[in-house]
Amino acid sequence: MLNKLKVMLFGGKPDHERRRTPRAGKVPAVGAHIGRQLLVMQITGPITRELWDWFVLMGWREVNMKTNRRQVKMLPKITFSSIAKAEISERETIYRQAIK
């Protein structure tokens, strides 16, 4: 109720719309950053559509680091290449070890 009143008075979007996970876009380019919650990883090599779809299912989205003011934890650059080179069956195990 209070949130609706604030939106009516001050404009903008309601909280549930502002905090929604952005839609998955096209495959990011080499050198781009992808993020999930407070973790950020840099794309250090070419990424296939199948790998990008897997990242999207895990909750990762491309983020713009120039406009990102949040305090984030940057994962080591080797993280992306180790996930990309792994077999599909081993990918999730490597991913879980990397984010700990």
Backbone bond lengths (Angstrom), bond angles and torsions (degrees), N, CA, C in turn:
res aa  C-N    CA-C-N  psi(-1)  N-CA   C-N-CA  omega(-1)  CA-C   N-CA-C  phi
1 M - - - 1.447 - - 1.532 110.66 -
2 L 1.330 115.99 -48.71 1.456 119.88 -179.92 1.529 110.76 -64.89
3 N 1.320 116.68 -37.76 1.459 120.80 178.91 1.529 110.55 -63.06
4 K 1.316 117.67 -40.72 1.469 120.73 178.79 1.521 110.90 -64.34
5 L 1.321 116.57 -38.32 1.455 121.06 178.86 1.533 110.87 -65.73
6 K 1.331 117.11 -42.02 1.463 120.34 178.35 1.526 110.86 -63.53
7 V 1.319 116.70 -39.58 1.465 120.17 179.67 1.523 110.15 -65.37
8 M 1.338 117.14 -41.20 1.466 120.69 179.47 1.532 111.02 -65.38
9 L 1.338 117.39 -40.44 1.462 120.57 -176.94 1.524 113.45 -77.46
10 F 1.312 116.92 -45.78 1.447 121.16 -171.88 1.527 114.27 -105.37
11 G 1.304 117.70 -7.22 1.449 120.96 -179.90 1.514 111.79 77.46
12 G 1.305 116.40 -169.78 1.455 120.90 -179.21 1.510 111.39 91.16
13 K 1.311 114.55 -169.99 1.458 120.65 -178.27 1.517 109.72 -103.92
14 P 1.311 117.38 148.49 1.471 119.97 174.49 1.526 110.95 -62.46
15 D 1.337 116.72 156.99 1.460 122.05 -177.18 1.513 112.54 -55.27
16 H 1.323 118.10 -41.11 1.460 119.08 -176.56 1.521 111.96 -67.59
17 E 1.329 118.63 -22.75 1.461 120.30 176.36 1.522 111.38 -85.32
18 R 1.337 118.14 -35.70 1.457 120.88 -179.36 1.518 112.08 -67.92
19 R 1.314 117.42 -33.84 1.463 121.00 -174.00 1.519 113.60 -94.52
20 R 1.289 117.68 6.11 1.449 121.26 179.47 1.523 110.15 -67.84
21 T 1.324 117.15 143.53 1.463 121.71 177.73 1.522 108.75 -63.99
22 P 1.334 117.18 131.05 1.458 118.23 179.70 1.522 111.93 -64.02
23 R 1.307 115.44 154.21 1.457 119.90 179.14 1.521 110.05 -67.58
24 A 1.299 114.97 150.11 1.464 120.01 178.29 1.519 108.84 -73.38
25 G 1.303 115.44 131.66 1.453 120.62 -179.80 1.517 111.44 -99.86
26 K 1.303 114.07 -155.14 1.462 120.39 179.09 1.524 109.97 -71.65
27 V 1.301 115.60 170.76 1.462 121.49 179.84 1.529 108.56 -64.46
28 P 1.341 117.80 127.53 1.472 119.29 -178.74 1.527 112.41 -69.54
29 A 1.307 115.07 154.38 1.465 121.70 -179.73 1.528 110.13 -81.66
30 V 1.311 115.48 165.86 1.461 121.06 175.75 1.528 107.98 -64.28
31 G 1.317 116.61 132.72 1.456 121.99 -178.57 1.513 113.55 97.72
32 A 1.330 117.55 -13.05 1.462 120.91 177.96 1.526 109.76 -74.66
33 H 1.312 115.99 166.92 1.458 121.65 179.01 1.527 108.94 -114.96
34 I 1.331 115.44 141.76 1.453 120.61 173.96 1.524 107.63 -121.23
35 G 1.320 115.93 147.56 1.452 119.50 -175.71 1.509 112.59 -135.61
36 R 1.315 114.54 154.10 1.467 123.21 175.45 1.512 105.95 -145.36
37 Q 1.329 116.83 116.94 1.462 123.16 -175.68 1.524 108.69 54.59
38 L 1.323 119.71 -115.44 1.467 120.86 -179.18 1.523 112.74 -107.40
39 L 1.328 117.53 18.14 1.455 122.22 177.62 1.522 109.42 -106.02
40 V 1.321 116.45 139.22 1.466 121.28 177.89 1.522 108.25 -132.44
41 M 1.326 115.39 138.96 1.458 122.46 -179.36 1.531 107.87 -131.72
42 Q 1.318 116.51 141.16 1.457 120.87 177.44 1.521 109.63 -94.84
43 I 1.329 115.92 137.60 1.459 122.18 176.35 1.529 106.95 -78.22
44 T 1.331 117.13 113.80 1.466 120.81 -175.61 1.519 113.34 -105.25
45 G 1.311 117.51 -1.27 1.458 120.97 179.55 1.514 109.89 -152.17
46 P 1.325 116.69 175.87 1.468 118.82 178.65 1.526 110.49 -63.12
47 I 1.316 115.55 143.46 1.462 121.36 -178.19 1.524 108.72 -119.41
48 T 1.321 116.37 129.37 1.461 120.89 179.56 1.521 109.88 -80.84
49 R 1.305 115.55 162.86 1.468 120.43 178.65 1.530 109.94 -63.75
50 E 1.327 116.95 -38.56 1.472 120.86 -179.94 1.519 110.94 -64.01
51 L 1.337 117.91 -41.37 1.467 121.74 178.26 1.525 110.73 -67.67
52 W 1.333 117.65 -40.67 1.459 120.75 178.35 1.530 110.45 -64.03
53 D 1.324 117.36 -41.14 1.467 120.09 176.99 1.528 110.67 -61.28
54 W 1.318 118.00 -36.44 1.459 121.60 177.53 1.529 110.48 -66.13
55 F 1.339 116.89 -44.20 1.462 120.21 177.14 1.525 110.95 -61.33
56 V 1.326 117.34 -41.06 1.464 120.85 179.19 1.530 110.48 -62.39
57 L 1.321 117.90 -42.15 1.458 120.84 177.31 1.524 111.87 -62.84
58 M 1.327 117.45 -29.84 1.457 121.64 178.04 1.529 111.79 -82.06
59 G 1.321 118.29 -5.20 1.462 121.53 175.96 1.519 115.36 101.44
60 W 1.318 118.86 9.44 1.454 121.97 -178.92 1.521 110.31 -85.68
61 R 1.322 116.19 142.64 1.461 123.01 176.98 1.526 108.45 -138.29
62 E 1.308 116.51 155.89 1.465 120.03 177.06 1.528 108.61 -71.65
63 V 1.337 116.47 134.61 1.464 121.47 179.75 1.524 109.00 -122.59
64 N 1.309 115.37 149.30 1.454 121.87 176.78 1.527 107.37 -95.96
65 M 1.309 117.61 110.18 1.455 121.21 -175.54 1.531 112.43 -73.58
66 K 1.324 118.24 -19.15 1.463 120.27 178.81 1.520 111.39 -69.68
67 T 1.335 116.36 -34.76 1.465 119.73 -177.92 1.527 112.64 -103.05
68 N 1.318 117.98 0.98 1.461 121.57 -177.69 1.526 108.86 -86.83
69 R 1.338 117.06 116.77 1.458 120.78 -178.86 1.521 112.53 -106.17
70 R 1.313 117.80 3.74 1.461 120.57 179.73 1.524 110.92 -73.17
71 Q 1.319 115.59 155.39 1.465 121.05 174.12 1.521 106.93 -83.06
72 V 1.311 116.72 110.71 1.465 121.22 -175.71 1.521 109.86 -119.20
73 K 1.313 115.58 161.20 1.461 121.85 175.63 1.524 107.04 -103.43
74 M 1.335 115.90 117.89 1.455 120.74 178.04 1.524 109.07 -82.97
75 L 1.306 116.52 125.14 1.459 120.57 175.97 1.526 109.12 -78.29
76 P 1.332 118.28 152.06 1.472 119.95 178.71 1.528 111.48 -58.90
77 K 1.329 116.35 150.33 1.469 120.86 -177.73 1.521 112.53 -63.19
78 I 1.311 117.41 -25.69 1.470 121.34 179.83 1.530 111.24 -68.90
79 T 1.316 117.41 -19.03 1.466 121.43 -176.87 1.522 111.39 -59.66
80 F 1.340 116.76 -48.53 1.460 119.00 -178.16 1.521 111.59 -63.11
81 S 1.326 116.56 -45.19 1.464 118.65 -176.87 1.527 111.28 -65.85
82 S 1.336 117.79 -35.42 1.464 119.05 178.76 1.528 111.36 -69.08
83 I 1.320 117.69 -36.17 1.468 120.52 176.81 1.533 110.02 -70.28
84 A 1.322 117.09 -41.42 1.464 121.04 -177.83 1.527 112.09 -66.69
85 K 1.329 117.29 -35.64 1.462 120.76 -178.21 1.522 113.36 -81.82
86 A 1.321 117.28 -15.56 1.463 120.93 -176.10 1.530 111.43 -72.70
87 E 1.308 115.08 153.32 1.467 120.72 173.09 1.528 108.41 -66.93
88 I 1.310 116.07 157.42 1.465 120.50 -177.85 1.522 111.27 -59.88
89 S 1.317 117.10 -37.25 1.468 120.36 -178.92 1.535 112.14 -71.15
90 E 1.336 118.60 -27.08 1.457 122.59 -178.85 1.523 112.90 -94.47
91 R 1.311 117.08 -10.97 1.458 121.89 -172.59 1.524 112.84 -58.45
92 E 1.303 117.57 -45.34 1.465 119.82 -176.53 1.520 111.94 -67.96
93 T 1.319 117.99 -34.62 1.466 121.14 177.79 1.529 110.35 -64.04
94 I 1.308 117.20 -45.70 1.458 121.50 178.77 1.524 110.05 -64.51
95 Y 1.315 116.35 -39.83 1.462 121.55 179.41 1.532 110.70 -62.02
96 R 1.314 117.67 -46.30 1.475 120.94 -179.40 1.525 111.61 -63.25
97 Q 1.331 117.58 -38.01 1.460 120.49 177.68 1.529 111.71 -67.64
98 A 1.330 116.23 -34.94 1.459 120.65 -176.45 1.532 112.28 -71.22
99 I 1.321 117.32 -34.92 1.464 118.79 -175.05 1.520 113.06 -87.06
100 K 1.328 118.53 -3.84 1.465 120.28 178.32 1.503 111.81 -76.32
